[in-house]
Amino acid sequence: MAVRLPRPHRFDLCVALGGLLGGLLLWGLGLATRPHTEVYVLLPGRWPVLLPLLVMSGCELLRRTAPRAALLTGTAAIVLDVVTQGNLVTVLMYTDLMYAAVLYGPPASAHRIPRITGLLSVAGTVVPFALWREPEALLIGVVTGVVAFAPAATGLIVRNHRDAAEAARLRAEQTALLAEMDRTQAVTAERARMARELHDMVANHLSAIAIHSTAALSLEDPKTSQQAMVVIRENSVAGLSEMRRLIGILRDSSGDVEPAAAPTLDSLGSLVEGARTNGLDVTLDVAHGTVPAPFELAAYRIVQESLTNALKHAGPGRVAVSLDQRDGLLTVTVTSPYGDRDGPSAPGSGAGLVGMRERAALLDGTFEAGPEDSPAGKIWAVHATLPVHDTVEGDTA
């Protein structure tokens, strides 16, 4: 099975070709790093210089795809170059192989090569000077440092900067991803909040309009029809007012969660009176202290939606609304007769129960709704508990 060699990078191909042509140019001009009479030149003459030059040029093709193999082969070539008259381009290409081995090699090699070349530079300085006691012997360590340690240290510095830049890029991408997720969640939460507000503010009035308009159409008594039209008008005006308030919330650019006109628990009396006008027999029992605005709005909307459901679905009988606050908990309870309704009714979609449950969950509260047995018969009960931890106990409202 044939082994497919990695394709060299275009830049590496240019480096190898440029190094080969530059080395051949120096060879053609007769320029060498050492004279043929030097004692270390074991292979004199011009032709032996070409072999390490050709090997080093081939190693440059692998500087990025196989940096460790290229460095090992290049080291053998530089040793061979030392015993010839030498070529400056061969030495320069070896420094590039050392740099590339640290920059593109595995992390272990990237940290090991600078240490090894640093030790070799120190040894090349100390050992020859200790043996020969000649200042010229120090040049061996200097040359080793320039050819090996300097490019290795440069490659390590560049690699560290490149890794730091890559880590910063990844962090920026993660930050952007988290920001996009937060934005998506914020948009989803805001759409859910707008849906709850729209449903709670308008459903009550539209349900009353639907019920009374049905009654007005089914009865021929002019007085009853006139009373129904009065109720329809009142609910229409109230619904328009609530819609204007919702539009004000949507257009508010101040960043407030709720504008100052948001309903409070002190408005429950008016809410109950409106329910009585729509035909419900409602009792109100409220006992609470000072409640933070988010909890106050949630409790108001739960009562409002419960009265809307009672208007649409409850049987004949009394609807009881109670609020009680004690031990840091605000408890909202609304009960209504459970059974078939006499007279016209309005269809329901179940969105009201979902909205009430969401309001309680957003404030770490609990919500339950369903039929229950009581001494007076079967009832539909809504129970919501809100943990009002920041409440300051005050007078009974």
PyMOL commands that set and color helices and strands:
alter all, ss='L'
color gray80, all
select helices_A, chain A and resi 10-29+47-60+67-82+88-104+107-132+135-218+222-251+265-277+293-313+351-362
alter helices_A, ss='H'
color red, helices_A
select strands_A, chain A and resi 281-287+318-326+329-337+366-374+377-387
alter strands_A, ss='S'
color yellow, strands_A
deselect
rebuild
show_as cartoon
